[in-house]
Amino acid sequence: MDKEIHIGELIKIKMKEEGRSVSWLASKMHCDRTNVYKIFQKASIDSAQLLRISCLLGCDFFSNYSNILNRNKGNGG
């Protein structure tokens, strides 16, 4: 996996841009705030969880990975 993606950090940045709080995401995901902070620390997360977060924040976090795949295709990788 490409080291340049830290998905937890990208989620944290998007939440800040949207003015969303940790409590808001925890409430939407039916979990404790500490779980959201743990997500922020993860370089990778389960795809089902990423899909749920993508829908809640209205952001296609999967595109970060698709962009790397497309870049690698162009480099013969």
HUFEN-V413692 format. One record per run of one state. SS is the DSSP state (alpha for helix, beta for strand, coil for the rest). FROM is the first residue (numbers start at 1). LEN is the number of residues. If there is no record, write none. Layout:
ss={SS	SS}
from={FROM	FROM}
len={LEN	LEN}
This chain:
ss={coil	alpha	coil	alpha	coil	alpha	coil	alpha	coil	alpha	coil}
from={1	7	19	22	30	33	42	47	58	63	75}
len={6	12	3	8	3	9	5	11	5	12	3}
